[in-house]
Amino acid sequence: MASKKGLSDVVSNVLIILIVVAAVAILGLIVVNMVRNTDVSTASFTCTQLQIEPTVCNYNAANLATYVIQRKDSLSDVTVKSVTYSLSRATPADSESITTVTGLIPIQTLSSTSAKSSVPTTLEVVSAIILDENEEDYVCAINKKLDCSPLAVTSYSLTVNNGDPPYTRILGNGISCTGDCSEIYPSGTSVTLTASRLTATGGSGTSPAILMNGNKVVSLTKLASSGAPGVYTIQWSIT
């Protein structure tokens, strides 16, 4: 009887030990999961290591915003599944919040444009959803901001070389030549000039569209018409 009781005690002790070990293991898993969920981290990754930044936010005279968001870290085993960012404008109703599927692996650039009626003010990367090396999703708060700036405007000069001032007047886009024969325009402006007669034999006509992508000189030459004697047409030369 004593041997049976001793064996029973041993079995009971072993069971108790196994139960305690199992309980400790379960508790350990619970604690690990709590830490992972609260710190948004893994053994080899924390959200502070993720570098997703707004690097460009410019806008032109029409309030068309051009912006760039870059991932600059080298965590090749961490995939960015999506990025949420916002573009704020002077009129709050024009502001935008955007979530984009990017798949930035590991370093790529997200760029886009946005046109609204009010001035862009701030580009902010709000958060990112990442997939770590354990194939688990986490939401990382980013909260990095960049103020938007107006694009520097490049301007070019247009000069009219009126070859025969007594006979022809040139008008258009701020030019009134023979008096005001030059003007400054922002890059990309399209200028059209019109030549009008000052005498019965003066030439007339409209120039081709002149795209201001550099300094330009417009020269006019009167050509004898095949029509009535003494009536001229205009030849436009743009250099």
Beta strands, then each sheet from edge to edge (+ up, - down):
strand 1: 41-42
strand 2: 45-46
strand 3: 52-59
strand 4: 64-71
strand 5: 79-89
strand 6: 96-104
strand 7: 109-115
strand 8: 120-131
strand 9: 137-147
strand 10: 149-150
strand 11: 155-162
strand 12: 168-172
strand 13: 175-177
strand 14: 182-186
strand 15: 190-191
strand 16: 194-197
strand 17: 205-206
strand 18: 210-211
strand 19: 216-224
strand 20: 232-238
sheet 1: 1+ 2-
sheet 2: 7+ 4- 3+ 10+
sheet 3: 6+ 5- 8+ 9-
sheet 4: 14+ 11- 19- 20+
sheet 5: 13+ 12- 16+ 17-
sheet 6: 15+ 18-
end
